Amino acid sequence: TTCMAPAGTTPTTAEAMRGRMDTPTGSPPMSRKSSEYKATNPLTHTQYISDGRRIDTAPCNVEEWGLRNFVLRIMEELDLNIGTDVQFNMNSNAVINKWQDVFLAEKCYTTVLGISRRKYRAFSYIHEPAKKLCYLMLEEENYRSVSWMPTFTFKVMVVCWYDDTRRVTAVDVEYDQLGFYMHCLGAHALHQAFNRRVTPLAMVFLRLYVKSGVVSPLTFLAAVMAFTALF
């Protein structure tokens, strides 16, 4: 049975919806050894914070279409590499153990959420050599599969841990999940307008609550339950 793509979808989306997902195997590990590592970015800035930890920061300009292409480019920028296995924590909702499954999951969920193409960008990163970790702010530009859905840009925090061979062993991806779904539904502007209306009322409640002198987890829970029942 052939799964027909809805009218108006792009060829990329149609291909994915017919089952031909972009699920390449993990990239072959690089032969670079940890002893060969050096800071290749001439703009790297090193400083030592209060507890003596070394922190390296550097600008970068990585821009790629597709998750796999971006991962390979940013690994090169950070002088890291990937194998086939990883502990990929997706916003504390799931942990995926294979890079191939990471690429499959990303392609699948973007397709069902109406995202046909995605451009990834990174402009800087922070590296803690003693902890063997790097973190960066990732920017996604999401193009929609149907014309009436708005294109939107979203930001994600990414943390990577690596081993002595500089192979990435774990990744944490953290983002505003509610905000992301509001963007996917085309309702983010409406949600922001609602928040702007409600926030002044919430601040009135906050001031009254603090003045009451009964600030505690139990009274706050009771207040939340009362508001839920009323509204």
PyMOL commands that set and color helices and strands:
alter all, ss='L'
color gray80, all
select helices_A, chain A and resi 11-17+34-36+67-78+99-112+129-131+177-184+188-212+217-230
alter helices_A, ss='H'
color red, helices_A
select strands_A, chain A and resi 45-48+54-65+85-90+94-98+115-128+133-144+152-162+168-174
alter strands_A, ss='S'
color yellow, strands_A
deselect
rebuild
show_as cartoon
